[in-house]
Amino acid sequence: MKFSNTRPAAIANNKSFSAARTESGNLERYKALVHASDIGAWEYFPDTESLWCNDIYFSMLGRDINDYDFASPNNLKEVWIDLLHPEDKDVATNHFAEYLKNPKGTHESYYRMKHSNGSWVWIWSRGRVFQNEKSGFGAIGTHVDITRHKKAEEAIQRERILLRTLIDNLPDTIYVKDIQGRKIIANRADVECIGVSAEEEVLGKTDLDLFGNNDIGIRGYEDDMRIIKTGEAIINKEEYFLDSRGKKRWLLTSKLPVKDGRGKIIRLLGIGHDITMRKQSDEVLKKLNEDLRLQSEELSKQAADLKALNLQLEKQKEQELEKAIAQGKFEIASEFLHDIGNAMVGLGSHLNRINRVVDQNNLNNLKSLTVFLKTNQTAIAGAIGAHKAAALVSVTEGFEATQTNNGLEIHTSITELLNIITHIQEILNIQRQLVRGHKGLHERKPVNLENILYDCKSMLFASIDKKGIRFSINIQPGTYTIKGDHTKLMQVILNILKNSIEAINIDAPEKIITINMHTVDNLLELIITDNGQGFDAQTANLFFVRGFTTKKNGTGLGLYNIRTIIESHAGSFAISSNGPGCGAVSTIRFAL
């Protein structure tokens, strides 16, 4: 590009030419100052279209000043134009040419120049026209590397775009206001909420401008001013507004003050979440709850009437049904227990017979034979050979060991079976006593719990004694008679005591079951404590779930039935433990 070398009128008419000459005499000092400032410097000579540059001008481009010829004219293209970025070249050169034609103020331009490594360096170029002794005028200026600032600006711009994209696509209203309460940012949701089509329609306006001098506008503006004055944020405030169709909508609004580095409030940030559907649902739910409450009261009255009418019928039906069922049940149970008892006796006899047969085995003769063969192995070897004699002894010893092991296993199995039969017979004896003591009726009659405790102790004496358990019953003076079913109450106590017995390890150094019974505040309290295996809280939560059991062969009905029976007697039942290995405490309470 050809730059004009016509002296501008502003300089041609300058009468301070001698002053300019005096300043040019200080050129060396000027260059030293520029070099010390680490700034690239250039001087343009329009008469030769040449450009003088200092070494920093080139070093910021990764280049060496000695690689360029400043003695020859017309070097502008080499040292400047050819190094410009293709996208910036026309703008930069045209801007410089226009400035030379009309040199008012300071020339300022931003462009990229090529680094020796192929990258581009952002340059901030500034300069002014000055009086030149030879050509009449010239231009002098500086280059500053602003690459880092440009990259930072680009990063900020990218973040701005990402942030704007984010807030414009969020369903919540987001806006920023200045300290006068005027909006300077409003996302798409906020624009739609106000009922306009573009952000420009709300910028620079307060809530009074947007909503008018009504409750909505005044409330919003006063909230803004209070936050800016006090610095106290508003968090999750429910407030209504009217949409473009005049319909009432609800927002959950939060407004926060934005402060600068010195703690001064400079902005206000607002976020609103549309909760209209939730509020409508709350209203519907509130009405529904009221309707349900009225219906519930009516149903409660009807239920009370039905309960009163059916109470007598239920009692009559229960008594008649229990009488009919119980009579047949206990007759069948008696025959069934008798048959099972006979079968257990027969099975025990057969096991004892097997045991005797095993004892009569000729194992001792086999041992004697083995000793004889080992003692006379040398003589036998002389008759049948050493290898055969050794084999005979080895086979005999192996057979003896096998027979011995088999005998021990048979004795162990028979012993275990006999123990099982004994346990079954103990259970059958307990059940026989219950059947014998039952008259076939489940009528609620006065029952003495003290007698039931001692009866249960007697029934379980064999199991208690076999395990070596220290069993004690402590009853404070008083009356312990309640109205109930004697058989069912005995079943409850027996089941709890059997659980305690089974929970105590036979190898435990100390085995204890204690029963305490007393009355307090018109309540009869029965507490059964053992030092057995105990249980954790998670297991305790499942005890009364029908079918849950911790026993290998359990049914999961024991504790469930216990609580059912006790509650049918207007009582309560609880079982607790301090953890595995800490035993258990069963507590029964009846109203007196």
C-alpha positions in Angstrom: 0.0 0.0 0.0 1.3 3.5 -0.9 1.0 5.9 2.1 0.8 9.6 1.5 4.0 11.7 2.0 2.1 15.0 1.8 2.7 17.0 4.9 -0.6 17.4 6.8 -1.8 21.0 7.1 -1.9 20.7 10.9 1.9 20.2 10.9 2.8 22.5 7.9 1.2 25.4 9.7 2.9 24.5 13.0 5.0 27.5 14.0 7.0 25.6 16.7 9.3 23.9 14.1 12.4 24.9 16.1 10.9 23.3 19.2 10.4 20.1 17.3 14.0 20.2 16.2 15.1 20.6 19.9 13.0 17.6 20.9 14.6 15.5 18.1 17.9 16.2 19.7 16.7 14.2 22.7 16.1 11.1 20.5 18.7 9.0 22.2 17.2 9.6 25.7 13.8 8.8 24.3 15.0 5.5 22.9 16.7 4.6 26.2 13.4 5.3 28.0 11.4 3.1 25.6 13.9 0.3 25.9 13.8 0.4 29.7 10.0 0.2 29.5 10.2 -3.0 27.4 8.0 -1.5 24.7 8.5 -1.9 21.0 9.1 1.4 19.3 8.7 2.5 15.6 9.2 5.6 13.5 7.7 6.0 10.1 9.4 8.1 7.4 6.8 9.0 4.7 9.3 10.4 2.2 11.0 7.0 1.9 8.1 4.8 3.1 10.4 3.2 5.5 10.0 2.2 9.1 12.6 2.2 11.8 12.0 -0.2 14.7 13.8 -0.9 18.0 15.0 -4.4 18.9 12.0 -4.9 21.3 9.7 -4.5 18.4 11.2 -7.6 16.9 12.0 -9.6 20.0 8.3 -9.7 21.0 7.8 -11.5 17.6 10.6 -13.9 18.3 12.8 -12.2 15.7 16.2 -10.5 15.6 16.6 -6.8 14.5 19.8 -7.7 12.8 17.9 -9.8 10.2 16.3 -6.6 8.8 17.9 -3.9 6.6 17.1 -0.4 7.7 19.6 1.3 5.4 17.5 0.8 2.3 14.2 2.7 1.8 10.8 1.1 1.3 11.1 -1.5 4.0 7.6 -0.9 5.4 6.2 -4.0 3.7 9.0 -6.2 5.0 9.0 -5.1 8.7 5.3 -4.5 9.2 2.8 -5.3 6.4 4.0 -8.8 5.6 4.0 -9.7 9.3 0.3 -8.7 9.7 -2.4 -11.4 10.0 -4.3 -11.8 6.7 -7.6 -11.0 8.5 -6.2 -7.8 10.0 -4.0 -6.5 7.2 -6.5 -4.4 5.2 -8.0 -2.9 8.3 -4.7 -2.0 9.9 -3.1 -0.5 6.8 -6.2 1.5 5.8 -6.6 2.8 9.3 -3.0 4.0 9.4 -3.3 5.6 5.9 -6.4 7.5 7.0 -4.7 8.7 10.1 -1.8 10.1 8.1 -4.2 12.0 5.9 -6.0 13.5 8.9 -3.7 13.2 11.9 -6.0 14.2 14.7 -5.2 13.0 18.2 -3.5 9.7 18.7 -3.4 6.8 16.2 -4.5 3.6 17.9 -5.0 0.1 16.4 -5.2 -3.5 17.4 -3.9 -6.3 15.1 -2.1 -9.6 15.1 1.5 -10.1 13.9 3.2 -13.3 13.1 5.7 -14.8 15.6 8.8 -16.6 14.3 7.3 -19.9 15.7 4.2 -19.5 13.6 1.8 -18.3 16.3 0.1 -14.9 16.3 0.9 -12.1 18.7 -1.8 -9.5 19.5 -0.3 -6.0 19.3 -1.6 -2.7 20.6 -0.2 0.0 18.4 -0.3 3.7 19.3 1.4 6.6 17.6 1.3 10.3 16.7 2.5 12.5 13.9 5.4 14.8 14.6 7.5 17.6 12.9 10.5 16.2 10.9 13.4 18.4 9.9 14.0 16.6 6.6 10.6 15.5 5.2 8.5 18.0 7.2 6.6 15.4 9.2 6.7 11.8 10.4 5.0 9.4 12.7 6.3 7.7 15.8 4.7 5.1 18.0 4.9 2.0 20.2 3.9 -1.6 20.1 2.7 -3.4 23.3 2.2 -7.2 23.4 -1.4 -7.7 24.6 -1.7 -11.4 23.7 -2.4 -12.5 27.3 -5.0 -9.8 27.7 -6.7 -10.8 24.5 -6.8 -14.5 25.3 -8.2 -13.6 28.8 -10.9 -11.4 27.1 -11.7 -14.2 24.7 -12.0 -16.7 27.6 -14.2 -14.3 29.5 -16.4 -13.8 26.4 -16.7 -17.6 25.9 -17.7 -18.0 29.5 -20.2 -15.1 29.1 -21.7 -16.9 26.1 -21.9 -20.2 28.0 -23.4 -18.5 31.1 -26.0 -16.6 29.0 -26.9 -19.8 27.1 -27.4 -21.5 30.4 -29.6 -18.9 32.1 -31.7 -18.4 28.9 -32.5 -22.1 28.8 -33.3 -22.5 32.5 -37.0 -22.6 33.4 -36.5 -20.3 36.4 -36.5 -16.5 36.0 -33.1 -15.0 36.4 -32.3 -11.3 36.4 -29.8 -8.7 37.5 -30.6 -5.1 38.6 -28.5 -2.1 39.3 -28.6 -0.2 42.7 -31.6 1.9 41.4 -33.5 -1.4 40.9 -33.4 -1.2 37.1 -32.9 -4.4 35.2 -29.7 -4.8 33.3 -30.0 -8.6 32.6 -33.2 -10.6 32.1 -33.2 -14.2 30.9 -35.8 -15.6 28.5 -38.0 -17.0 31.3 -38.1 -13.6 33.1 -39.0 -11.9 29.8 -41.9 -14.3 29.2 -43.0 -14.1 32.9 -43.3 -10.3 32.5 -45.3 -10.7 29.3 -43.0 -9.1 26.7 -41.3 -10.5 23.7 -37.7 -9.2 24.0 -35.1 -8.5 26.8 -34.7 -4.9 25.5 -38.2 -4.1 26.5 -37.4 -4.6 30.2 -33.8 -3.4 30.5 -33.4 -0.1 32.3 -36.8 -0.4 34.0 -37.8 -1.0 37.7 -40.6 -3.1 38.9 -42.7 0.1 39.2 -42.1 0.7 35.5 -42.9 -2.9 34.5 -45.9 -3.7 36.7 -47.2 -0.2 37.6 -48.0 1.4 40.9 -49.9 -1.6 42.2 -49.3 -4.2 44.8 -46.9 -6.3 42.6 -44.8 -3.3 41.4 -44.6 -1.6 44.8 -43.8 -4.9 46.6 -41.0 -5.8 44.2 -39.5 -2.3 44.1 -39.5 -1.9 47.9 -37.9 -5.4 48.4 -35.1 -4.3 45.9 -34.4 -1.0 47.7 -34.4 -2.7 51.2 -31.9 -5.3 50.0 -29.6 -2.7 48.5 -29.9 -0.6 51.6 -29.4 -3.3 54.3 -27.6 -6.0 52.4 -30.0 -8.6 53.7 -31.1 -11.2 51.2 -34.6 -12.6 50.6 -34.6 -16.4 50.3 -37.5 -18.5 49.0 -40.3 -15.9 49.4 -43.6 -16.9 47.9 -45.1 -14.1 45.9 -47.7 -13.8 43.2 -47.8 -11.9 39.9 -50.2 -11.6 36.9 -49.1 -13.1 33.6 -49.8 -11.5 30.2 -53.4 -13.0 30.3 -54.0 -11.5 33.7 -53.9 -14.9 35.4 -52.4 -15.2 38.9 -49.2 -17.1 39.1 -46.8 -17.8 42.0 -43.0 -17.6 42.2 -40.6 -18.8 44.9 -38.3 -15.8 44.8 -34.8 -15.3 46.1 -32.9 -11.9 45.9 -29.3 -11.5 46.9 -27.0 -8.4 47.0 -23.9 -8.5 44.9 -20.8 -6.8 46.4 -17.5 -5.6 44.9 -14.1 -6.4 46.4 -14.5 -3.6 49.0 -17.9 -5.0 50.2 -20.0 -2.3 48.5 -23.3 -3.4 47.0 -23.2 -2.9 43.2 -25.9 -5.2 41.9 -28.9 -7.3 42.9 -29.3 -10.9 41.6 -32.8 -12.4 41.5 -34.0 -16.0 40.9 -37.7 -17.0 40.7 -39.0 -20.6 40.6 -42.6 -21.0 39.3 -44.6 -22.8 41.9 -48.0 -22.1 40.5 -48.8 -25.8 39.9 -47.7 -26.6 43.4 -49.8 -23.9 44.9 -52.8 -25.0 42.9 -52.2 -28.6 44.0 -51.9 -27.4 47.6 -55.3 -25.7 47.3 -56.9 -28.8 45.8 -55.3 -31.0 48.4 -56.4 -28.7 51.2 -60.0 -28.9 50.0 -59.7 -32.6 49.5 -58.4 -33.0 53.1 -61.3 -31.0 54.4 -63.8 -33.2 52.5 -62.0 -36.3 53.8 -62.1 -35.0 57.3 -65.8 -34.4 57.2 -66.3 -37.8 55.7 -64.0 -39.4 58.2 -66.0 -37.9 61.1 -69.2 -39.2 59.6 -67.7 -42.7 59.1 -66.3 -42.6 62.6 -69.8 -42.0 64.0 -71.2 -44.8 61.9 -68.3 -47.1 62.8 -68.9 -46.4 66.6 -72.6 -47.3 66.1 -71.8 -50.5 64.3 -69.2 -51.4 66.8 -71.6 -51.0 69.7 -74.3 -53.1 67.8 -71.9 -55.9 66.8 -70.0 -56.2 70.1 -72.6 -58.4 71.7 -72.9 -60.6 68.6 -69.2 -61.0 68.2 -68.8 -62.2 71.8 -71.6 -64.7 71.4 -70.2 -66.0 68.1 -66.7 -66.3 69.6 -67.9 -68.2 72.6 -70.0 -70.6 70.5 -67.3 -71.1 67.9 -64.6 -71.7 70.4 -66.8 -74.2 72.3 -67.5 -76.2 69.1 -64.0 -76.1 67.7 -62.1 -76.6 71.0 -64.0 -79.8 71.9 -63.2 -81.5 68.6 -59.7 -80.1 68.5 -58.7 -81.5 71.9 -60.2 -84.8 71.2 -58.2 -85.2 68.0 -55.1 -83.8 69.7 -55.4 -86.4 72.5 -55.5 -89.3 70.1 -52.8 -87.8 67.9 -50.5 -87.3 70.9 -51.1 -90.9 72.0 -50.2 -92.2 68.5 -47.1 -90.1 68.3 -46.0 -91.2 71.8 -46.4 -94.9 70.8 -44.4 -94.3 67.6 -41.6 -92.6 69.6 -41.4 -95.6 72.0 -41.2 -98.0 69.2 -38.6 -96.0 67.4 -36.5 -95.8 70.6 -36.7 -99.6 71.0 -35.5 -100.2 67.5 -32.6 -97.8 68.0 -31.6 -99.5 71.2 -31.7 -102.8 69.4 -29.4 -101.5 66.7 -27.1 -100.3 69.3 -26.9 -103.7 71.0 -26.2 -105.4 67.6 -23.3 -102.9 67.0 -22.0 -103.6 70.5 -22.0 -107.4 69.7 -19.9 -106.8 66.6 -16.7 -109.0 66.5 -14.4 -106.0 66.5 -12.3 -107.4 69.3 -11.7 -110.6 67.4 -10.6 -108.5 64.4 -8.2 -106.6 66.6 -6.8 -109.9 68.0 -6.4 -111.2 64.4 -4.4 -108.0 63.5 -2.1 -108.4 66.5 -1.6 -112.1 65.7 -0.7 -111.4 62.1 1.7 -108.6 63.0 3.4 -110.8 65.7 3.8 -113.8 63.3 4.5 -111.8 60.2 8.0 -113.2 59.8 6.8 -116.8 60.1 4.0 -116.1 57.7 6.5 -114.5 55.3 8.5 -117.7 55.2 5.3 -119.6 54.2 3.7 -117.2 51.6 6.4 -114.7 51.0 7.3 -111.3 52.6 5.3 -109.2 50.2 2.1 -111.2 50.7 2.6 -111.3 54.4 3.0 -107.5 54.6 -0.1 -107.0 52.3 -2.1 -109.4 54.6 -1.2 -107.4 57.7 -1.9 -104.0 55.9 -5.3 -105.2 54.7 -6.3 -106.5 58.1 -5.2 -103.2 59.9 -7.2 -101.1 57.3 -10.3 -103.2 57.8 -9.9 -102.9 61.6 -9.6 -99.1 61.3 -12.6 -98.9 59.0 -14.8 -101.0 61.3 -13.7 -99.0 64.3 -14.7 -95.7 62.6 -18.0 -97.1 61.4 -18.8 -98.3 64.8 -18.1 -94.9 66.3 -20.3 -93.1 63.7 -23.2 -95.6 64.3 -23.0 -95.1 68.1 -22.9 -91.2 67.6 -25.9 -91.2 65.2 -27.9 -93.5 67.5 -27.1 -91.4 70.5 -28.2 -88.2 68.7 -31.5 -89.9 67.5 -32.2 -91.1 71.1 -31.7 -87.5 72.3 -34.1 -86.2 69.7 -36.7 -88.8 70.7 -36.3 -87.8 74.4 -36.8 -84.2 73.5 -39.9 -85.0 71.5 -41.3 -87.1 74.3 -40.8 -84.2 76.7 -42.8 -82.0 74.4 -45.5 -84.6 74.1 -45.7 -84.9 77.9 -46.2 -81.2 78.1 -48.9 -81.3 75.5 -50.6 -84.3 77.2 -50.8 -82.4 80.5 -52.4 -79.4 78.6 -54.9 -81.7 76.9 -55.8 -83.5 80.2 -56.3 -80.3 82.0 -58.6 -78.9 79.3 -62.3 -79.4 79.5 -63.0 -78.4 75.8 -64.1 -74.8 76.5 -62.3 -71.4 76.0 -64.5 -69.5 78.3 -62.9 -66.5 80.0 -62.6 -67.3 83.7 -60.5 -66.0 86.5 -56.9 -67.4 86.0 -54.2 -67.2 88.6 -50.9 -66.4 86.8 -48.8 -67.4 89.8 -50.2 -71.0 89.5 -49.5 -71.0 85.7 -45.9 -70.0 86.3 -45.2 -72.9 88.7 -47.1 -75.3 86.5 -44.9 -74.3 83.5 -41.8 -74.7 85.7 -42.8 -78.2 86.5 -43.5 -79.1 82.8 -40.1 -77.8 81.7 -38.1 -79.1 84.7 -36.4 -81.9 82.7 -35.1 -79.5 80.1 -34.0 -76.9 82.7 -32.2 -79.6 84.8 -30.6 -81.2 81.7 -29.0 -77.9 80.7 -28.0 -77.0 84.3 -30.0 -73.7 84.3 -30.4 -71.8 87.5 -34.2 -71.0 87.4 -35.9 -68.7 89.9 -39.3 -67.1 90.3 -39.7 -63.9 92.3 -43.3 -62.8 93.1 -44.1 -59.8 95.2 -47.1 -60.2 97.6 -50.3 -59.4 95.9 -53.2 -60.8 93.8 -52.3 -62.0 90.3 -55.7 -63.2 88.9 -57.0 -62.0 85.6 -60.0 -63.1 83.5 -58.8 -65.1 80.5 -58.2 -68.5 78.8 -56.1 -70.7 81.1 -54.8 -72.9 78.3 -53.8 -70.1 76.0 -52.1 -68.2 78.8 -50.1 -71.3 79.7 -49.1 -71.7 76.1 -47.7 -68.1 76.1 -45.6 -68.7 79.2 -44.4 -72.1 78.0 -43.3 -70.7 74.6 -41.4 -67.8 76.1 -39.6 -70.1 78.6 -38.8 -72.6 75.8 -37.3 -69.8 73.8 -35.1 -68.8 76.7 -34.0 -72.4 77.3 -33.0 -72.8 73.7 -31.2 -69.5 73.6 -28.8 -70.5 76.4 -25.7 -72.2 75.2 -25.1 -75.5 77.0 -21.4 -74.6 77.3 -22.0 -71.2 78.9 -20.3 -70.9 82.3 -23.4 -69.5 83.8 -27.0 -70.2 82.8 -29.8 -68.1 84.3 -33.6 -67.7 83.8 -35.4 -65.4 86.2 -39.1 -64.6 86.4 -40.3 -61.5 88.3 -43.9 -60.6 88.8 -45.4 -57.6 90.5 -48.2 -55.0 90.2 -47.8 -51.3 89.6 -50.4 -48.6 88.8 -53.3 -51.1 88.3 -51.0 -53.1 85.9 -49.8 -56.7 86.4 -46.2 -56.9 85.1 -44.5 -60.2 84.3 -40.8 -60.0 83.3 -38.8 -63.1 82.1 -35.1 -62.5 81.8 -32.4 -64.9 80.5 -28.6 -64.6 79.8 -28.8 -66.4 76.4 -27.7 -65.4 72.9 -29.6 -62.1 72.7 -30.2 -60.3 69.4 -29.6 -57.0 67.5 -32.1 -54.2 66.8 -32.6 -55.2 63.2 -33.6 -58.7 64.3 -35.9 -57.3 66.9 -37.8 -55.3 64.3 -38.7 -58.6 62.5 -39.8 -60.7 65.5 -43.5 -60.0 65.1 -43.6 -60.4 61.3 -45.5 -63.5 60.6 -43.2 -66.2 59.2 -39.9 -64.7 60.4 -37.7 -67.0 62.6 -34.1 -67.2 63.7 -34.3 -71.0 64.3 -33.2 -73.5 61.8 -36.5 -75.4 62.0 -38.7 -72.6 63.2 -42.1 -71.7 61.7 -42.0 -68.0 62.5 -45.3 -68.2 64.4 -44.2 -68.4 68.0 -43.8 -64.7 69.0 -46.5 -63.7 66.6 -49.0 -66.0 68.3 -47.8 -64.9 71.8 -48.5 -61.3 71.1 -51.9 -62.1 69.5 -53.0 -64.1 72.6 -51.8 -61.5 75.0 -53.5 -58.6 73.1 -56.7 -60.7 73.0 -56.5 -60.5 76.8 -56.2 -56.7 76.7 -52.5 -56.9 77.5 -49.2 -56.0 75.8 -46.0 -57.9 75.0 -42.5 -56.7 74.3 -39.1 -58.4 73.9 -35.8 -56.6 74.0 -32.0 -57.2 74.2 -28.9 -55.1 74.6 -27.3 -57.0 71.6 -25.9 -60.4 70.7 -24.6 -62.3 73.7 -26.5 -60.0 76.2 -29.5 -62.2 76.8 -33.2 -61.1 76.4 -36.0 -59.6 78.4 -39.6 -60.5 77.7 -42.2 -58.2 79.3 -46.0 -58.9 79.6 -48.5 -56.4 81.1 -52.1 -57.0 81.9 -54.7 -54.5 83.2 -56.1 -55.5 86.6 
